């Protein structure tokens, strides 16, 4: 029997339905919250460097804005789908609610591969994406940000195009911009640092010294790089990291049992997070298969790449030594994997709590842009630590009180908050 293709939106709805049942939500509330309020599909014609015109497919999904303007990244990926964008927009709604910031969930994407596009061609896609959606986003409507394979430079091109269309200065329309052009200090560290703040608090509650722990990371992009830096600063030891190899079109795991040094690996890593295999071997790293990261004899697993990585096939391979999973990625664990993780007694820090540092700092950037006054890096990271710690402690307390899985506890808090906002507005 062949496996059905993975559909992240169906997974997001399945997770929602389970908690909606526990909360006893009425049918209209369920129908409103399990689907996006608005969904935009459009085409972006771009003149390529060779003189031809290529048409790219773009998306923007606004899941729910009852608590505030929509917020969410824009991804450039050759396998982007409407269902992926809908799932991510849905998770963004819960993410904003669980850390209690006044925003809703949005997400965008373009079906393209930046590896094979020049800077000028990428700029054309950015400006074309904004031209198609300019009437439907804005500082008080929907605020895009970077995501997979998009950067601060992409965000600045998008902001510039939006400002040209609307004939004014609107720095709060986009977050994740370069510092000095409306960007916030601390933004590049935010998602990775936020993940480790929650790991730190979870270990404290478990009575485990972080200095005595080991970890294995999936992914070596922005999130994993900064999470790895902070984790090792706290005294933890990274044993393995995996990453995607663009040349081979496959992933590899790089292991060194004496400890992975993030700064050392960064010297042999390209801008997409790909590690040079031969140079890694020369530095004493073993090069293993891409799935080997999940099989390591470590205390903590930190998936920081894409969705559907811990599933019914891979979850049984998790070592009995693992005590915690912190989801730096969006949707890395399927509902089937969650059941296996529960059986193994592993503590789970769910994605929309664990990786909420990015949207929290994006919110800080939006606030700074709108008041035209910017904070120091220490102020930003201190505020981020406070927000992430408070959110973790609330979810952890709910999990203990209701005797439920951490993912369910995070959902209970966030869905209740959004449902209440919808009711107060008279939508349902």
C-alpha positions, -999 to 999 in steps of 0.1 A, spaced: 0 0 0 15 34 -10 15 63 15 -8 92 7 10 124 -2 16 145 29 -9 175 31 2 200 58 -32 218 58 -51 186 65 -26 180 94 -32 215 107 -70 209 105 -66 175 122 -47 191 151 -73 219 154 -103 194 153 -88 174 181 -86 205 204 -119 220 192 -135 187 205 -118 191 239 -130 228 241 -165 219 230 -165 247 203 -198 251 185 -200 243 148 -198 278 134 -167 286 155 -150 254 142 -159 262 106 -145 298 110 -113 288 126 -103 257 107 -103 276 74 -86 308 62 -108 340 60 -91 350 28 -69 333 2 -52 350 -28 -37 331 -58 -20 351 -86 5 350 -114 37 370 -115 52 376 -149 90 384 -147 113 394 -175 143 371 -171 180 379 -178 179 361 -212 151 384 -224 123 358 -220 93 362 -197 86 336 -171 54 334 -151 56 324 -115 27 314 -92 22 334 -60 0 330 -29 -10 350 2 -33 335 28 -49 355 57 -62 329 82 -77 351 109 -73 387 120 -97 389 149 -69 397 173 -50 421 150 -35 424 115 -23 392 99 14 384 102 35 358 85 64 351 62 67 347 25 85 317 12 104 311 -21 104 273 -28 102 252 -59 77 229 -43 55 255 -26 18 247 -26 -14 265 -16 -20 238 11 14 245 27 7 282 28 -27 277 43 -13 254 70 15 279 78 -10 308 80 -32 287 103 -3 279 126 7 316 126 -27 324 141 -21 300 170 15 312 173 6 348 177 -21 339 202 0 316 223 26 343 229 -2 368 233 7 394 207 -21 414 190 -17 398 155 -34 371 134 -20 345 111 -9 350 75 15 334 51 27 339 15 48 321 -11 61 319 -46 68 287 -65 104 294 -75 140 283 -68 163 312 -58 193 289 -63 187 293 -101 177 329 -102 199 360 -105 195 389 -80 177 409 -106 153 381 -113 146 377 -76 139 414 -73 114 411 -102 96 384 -83 95 404 -51 82 435 -68 57 415 -89 44 397 -57 37 431 -41 20 445 -72 -5 417 -71 -13 419 -34 -6 456 -26 -43 464 -20 -47 435 5 -17 440 28 -5 470 49 7 480 84 -29 476 97 -40 448 74 -14 422 69 24 424 75 46 400 55 81 389 66 109 366 54 107 328 55 123 299 37 148 312 11 138 348 15 160 374 31 161 410 45 170 422 10 139 406 -5 118 424 22 134 457 14 125 454 -23 89 445 -13 86 475 10 101 498 -17 75 486 -42 46 489 -17 57 525 -9 60 534 -46 25 521 -52 10 540 -22 31 571 -26 44 573 10 67 558 37 53 526 53 81 509 71 57 489 92 43 471 61 71 445 61 93 431 88 126 413 87 142 443 68 179 451 70 190 471 101 192 507 91 163 504 67 136 498 93 148 464 106 152 455 142 183 445 160 180 410 173 157 398 145 181 374 129 187 357 163 151 358 174 137 324 162 167 304 172 172 322 205 134 319 213 136 281 207 165 278 232 148 300 258 119 275 258 144 245 260 161 262 289 129 267 308 117 231 301 150 217 314 147 238 345 113 224 352 126 189 346 155 195 370 181 188 343 213 208 340 216 222 304 254 219 307 251 181 309 228 178 278 235 168 242 215 177 211 210 168 175 198 195 150 180 190 117 187 219 94 216 244 95 198 276 83 192 307 103 171 291 131 195 262 137 226 284 135 215 308 162 198 282 183 231 262 182 251 292 192 229 300 223 226 263 233 264 259 233 268 293 252 245 278 279 269 249 281 251 222 260 270 200 235 258 195 199 266 161 185 251 163 150 235 186 125 219 178 92 214 199 61 203 199 25 229 196 -2 218 216 -33 243 199 -56 234 163 -47 197 172 -41 197 152 -9 205 158 28 234 147 50 240 145 87 274 158 101 284 142 134 312 147 157 308 131 191 333 154 208 310 183 199 299 203 169 313 239 168 288 262 151 313 290 143 336 264 127 308 249 106 297 284 94 331 288 77 322 260 54 285 267 50 269 284 20 242 311 22 214 284 20 228 265 50 245 238 30 277 224 45 307 214 24 311 176 28 348 173 20 358 202 42 337 188 70 355 155 68 388 173 70 376 189 103 369 155 118 331 152 110 315 119 100 291 124 71 260 102 75 226 99 58 202 128 61 179 109 84 207 100 108 201 132 129 169 117 144 187 84 155 214 100 176 220 90 212 213 126 225 190 142 251 174 167 229 162 167 192 158 200 175 141 198 141 147 232 125 140 225 88 108 216 71 74 200 79 68 162 81 102 152 93 92 133 124 65 109 111 52 74 115 82 61 96 110 81 114 96 85 150 102 49 160 140 55 153 142 81 181 167 69 207 154 59 242 180 85 256 160 114 241 140 134 268 129 164 248 120 176 213 119 213 205 103 221 172 122 250 156 105 242 123 68 246 114 49 213 115 79 189 117 59 163 136 28 146 123 -1 135 145 10 99 140 45 108 153 29 126 183 14 93 194 48 76 193 64 105 211 38 103 238 44 66 242 81 72 245 75 97 272 94 125 254 86 161 265 75 181 235 78 219 229 54 223 200 63 244 170 40 273 174 54 279 209 90 269 203 96 289 172 74 319 181 105 340 187 106 351 151 71 365 149 75 380 184 105 399 172 88 408 140 60 423 161 87 443 180 100 455 146 66 466 136 61 485 168 94 502 164 87 512 128 53 525 136 66 547 164 98 555 145 120 547 176 143 517 177 156 497 207 190 484 214 198 447 207 199 439 245 164 455 249 150 434 221 165 401 232 155 409 269 119 415 258 120 384 237 132 363 266 104 376 288 77 369 262 89 334 254 94 325 290 60 337 300 44 318 271 62 286 279 53 287 316 16 293 308 15 263 284 35 241 307 11 250 336 -19 242 314 -4 208 304 0 199 340 -34 212 351 -53 195 324 -30 165 322 -26 169 284 2 168 259 21 201 255 9 206 219 -27 202 231 -21 226 260 -7 252 236 -37 248 213 -61 250 242 -47 284 251 -44 299 216 -77 286 202 -96 299 232 -80 333 228 -89 335 191 -124 321 195 -130 347 223 -118 375 200 -142 363 172 -171 361 197 -164 396 211 -164 411 176 -198 394 169 -185 373 141 -200 341 157 
